[in-house]
Structure formats: C-alpha cells, structure tokens
Amino acid sequence: MQLSSQLGCQLPVTRCKRAQSAARPVSRQTVTVRATVEAAEASGEVSIRRRPPLGNDTQPCGPAMGYKVGNLPDINQPINILEEIVWYKAKEIESFREKQPLPMLQALARQAPPARDFKAAILAKAKETGKPGLIAEVKKASPSKGVIQPNFDPVRIAAAYEAGGAACLSVLTDEKFFQGSFDNLAKIKAAGVSCPLLCKEFIVEAYQIFKARVSGADAVLLIAAVLPNQDLAYFMKACKALGMCCLIEVHTEAELARVLQLEGLEHHLLGINNRDLGTFKVDLALTQRIMESPAGQEVQRRGILMVGESGIFTPDDVAFCQAAGVGAILVGESLVKQGDPTAGVKQLLSLA
Ligand SMILES: O=C(O)c1ccccc1NCC(=O)[C@H](O)[C@H](O)COP(=O)(O)O
C-alpha cells in the first residue's frame, strides 16, 4: 500500500509538537490569560489536550482552553469527558497494538472487501423518503446515561434498524466509556447487514482507522475538538486510501469555520453534535444556530452533506433538524432503548 510508510508514523507532526510544548512548565498566569471560554470559542482550535507521553506526574499537560483557572482545581486533570476518553485512548491503542501490530492490520485491510459508499447510501434514502437520511446508532451505554439497553444484542439491533429504514448504522467501538467494541462492528458486518457502517470511535491515531476498516467499517468519525486541521487532513487521506468516508464532527461555529478550510470535504460528511461535553445537555437549537451562521451558510452553498447528531427523540425533532438544513441525522439513545427498534425507526421518520 502506497500510504503505508507515511502512516507507519503513529504520531502526526502536530501531535509531536504538542507533546513537546506540553513538557514546558506552565505558569498560573499563562493559564489565566489563555484559558478563557471566549478564547476557546473564538479560535475554534482544538480544545482537548493530549496527555503528555510520560504521564501527568512528570510533565504538566498544558493550559486548559475553555476553562478559567478558578474553575479548574488541577490543570493536570481532564477538563471534560472527551478529554478523559482521549487520554485513555493512548493506553487502549497500545494494548491493541501489542496483539495486532500495524503491519498486520495493513495486510488484513488489503484483503478486506471494498468499503461501501456511506454518503451515497444517505443521499439515496433521503431521496426515497423525503426525510433526512438516518444513521442509527448501536449504543449500549454512554458516560451521560450509563447503560441504556441492558438487553444488548448488537447484531439484532443493527438488523432491526436496517429493516425499519435506516440509511446507515453507527457502531460505538469504545469499550471503557460506551461498552462497545470493534468485535461488535465485525459481527454486524459478518451478519450481512447491508447498510454502510460508521465506526464511532475517538480517533487519535491512524492505527484505529486501519482497525476500523479491518472490522468492516465504511466510514469513521473524526472530532474537530480533538484534532487540528493538519491531523484531520492526514486522517482524511488515510481514509481515502482505504476507500472510506469521514464524518467530521464539530461542536461550535468556530470549529466549523476551521474545518471548512480543509480540502475535499465534498466527499465526506460534516456533523454538528448537539451535546455539551461539559454538562451533557443536548440542545437541538445548536444545529439551527450553526446552520444559520456564516459557516453554516457556506456549507449549504457548497452542498456539503451535514448531519445533526445527538438528542433527537421525536418526529418533531427530525423536522426541526431538517428545517435547519441538515441532510442526515445520527440517533442513538431514543432508538436503542426501544423494545422494537424497527418500529422505533419507522415512528421516528414517520414512515408507514
Ligand atoms: O452519549 C454521550 O453521553 C457522549 C458523551 C461524551 C462524548 C460523546 C457522547 N456520545 C457520542 C455521540 O455522539 C452520540 O452517541 C450520538 O450522537 C447519538 O446521540 P444520542 O441520540 O443522544 O444517543
């Protein structure tokens, strides 16, 4: 594979630089000056820090964007759940890599059946139903709600979503915080479900993209709060080489403005996640606000497929997101907790 030598480097350049700068001592004053909510929101830059490679005991992990120092008892603690998840990923990836080194995954990826067209499946379903294309999420648990579906059978749920009219499926693979797994993804793929599959993971290394592909994913999630544009571009390139599409997720208008500078977005999807990662509150009005902003208008002008994510429970919520201008919705909790997910999908999309 052409890209294998480039992708053999596990740390994109920007991440190496961040790790170095994290090693410098951080004064309280620096934190006070730089770490304001306004600065984080206005910049649209990455708000999630990486854990220093040698651990927080030996290296401070840097000022926390978005938090006033008075609100943060210890800058070496994660500022929110997303940062906590991302810090844990380093350990998790290391343990995966011990069992399956990258060259092994790359060889398996070369033998895998080709990825299916995630974006085309959404557009086709939206045309057929007149509703936003549904990405239905196979989600057992979450940090905000704990266990959502105790009677969790990923293959049964995936097949039921497809029968109800979902365009694509999202499969949570994070084990520690969502009780998901890459095995669930592989099982759903092996069961012959024909909806294209999104690997819902917290990607920080190209290794995870290969693991997703080998497990049957057709698309992966990339989170703008975690990844600077240089990393996003690098991972988009890796996905393209593997025939996969990306769902690039933003939480703010400024993040959207930043990711709009990336090339080739027309082949991918952008998502607005309505969940505040500090409070866990979901607010669909965020999708509306961002779609009405100058960056949102640019998305519409350029015909980029937009996804409304999180907190969608009723047909009215679907109509609200559609009116805001999104062409797809990503729904987990409200569908997965239903006894009959097929009926749940039909009801949500008001399909006969
Ligand atoms: O779901 C959470 O509690 C959560 C917490 C921290 C980071 C991400 C989280 N969820 C991931 C998602 O984006 C949702 O699973 C997805 O958008 C579906 O949301 P919902 O329909 O509200 O289950």
PDBQT file of the ligand as one rigid body, heavy atoms in Angstrom, charges set to zero:
ROOT
HETATM    1  O1  LIG A 401     -23.526   9.965  24.570  1.00  0.00    +0.000 OA
HETATM    2  C1  LIG A 401     -22.778  10.506  25.409  1.00  0.00    +0.000 C 
HETATM    3  O2  LIG A 401     -23.064  10.580  26.619  1.00  0.00    +0.000 OA
HETATM    4  C2  LIG A 401     -21.447  11.066  24.992  1.00  0.00    +0.000 A 
HETATM    5  C3  LIG A 401     -20.611  11.595  25.953  1.00  0.00    +0.000 A 
HETATM    6  C4  LIG A 401     -19.372  12.068  25.590  1.00  0.00    +0.000 A 
HETATM    7  C5  LIG A 401     -18.942  12.032  24.280  1.00  0.00    +0.000 A 
HETATM    8  C6  LIG A 401     -19.777  11.511  23.319  1.00  0.00    +0.000 A 
HETATM    9  C7  LIG A 401     -21.014  11.020  23.667  1.00  0.00    +0.000 A 
HETATM   10  N1  LIG A 401     -21.846  10.454  22.745  1.00  0.00    +0.000 N 
HETATM   11  C8  LIG A 401     -21.439  10.151  21.404  1.00  0.00    +0.000 C 
HETATM   12  C9  LIG A 401     -22.441  10.623  20.445  1.00  0.00    +0.000 C 
HETATM   13  O3  LIG A 401     -22.111  11.459  19.662  1.00  0.00    +0.000 OA
HETATM   14  C10 LIG A 401     -23.820  10.041  20.493  1.00  0.00    +0.000 C 
HETATM   15  O4  LIG A 401     -23.728   8.689  20.833  1.00  0.00    +0.000 OA
HETATM   16  C11 LIG A 401     -24.596  10.157  19.182  1.00  0.00    +0.000 C 
HETATM   17  O5  LIG A 401     -24.574  11.440  18.655  1.00  0.00    +0.000 OA
HETATM   18  C12 LIG A 401     -26.059   9.751  19.432  1.00  0.00    +0.000 C 
HETATM   19  O6  LIG A 401     -26.594  10.572  20.448  1.00  0.00    +0.000 OA
HETATM   20  P1  LIG A 401     -27.981  10.214  21.167  1.00  0.00    +0.000 P 
HETATM   21  O7  LIG A 401     -29.008  10.051  20.095  1.00  0.00    +0.000 OA
HETATM   22  O8  LIG A 401     -28.274  11.383  22.042  1.00  0.00    +0.000 OA
HETATM   23  O9  LIG A 401     -27.765   8.937  21.909  1.00  0.00    +0.000 OA
ENDROOT
TORSDOF 0
